[in-house]
């Protein structure tokens, strides 16, 4: 599996939200690929196909999509 720096940064921020908490560094992550878009039956929200990360020990906490492309703002007022 190859990931870019943005995906790695996003995964670490999800897995270890408090970088000062040494215990969080023991958290195990589970990376997985969704081959097809998924529509949540409860909310109607679409989750795109691609790479995701979740907490291996706490799957009920959900997962986040690791977007492959990094958005570069066109101007200082354009949010990243």
Secondary structure, DSSP 8 states (H G I E B T S, - for coil): ----HHHHHHHHHHH-S-TT-GGGGG--EEEEEESS-EE-TTT--EE-SEEEEEESS-GGG-EEE--SS----SSTTS--
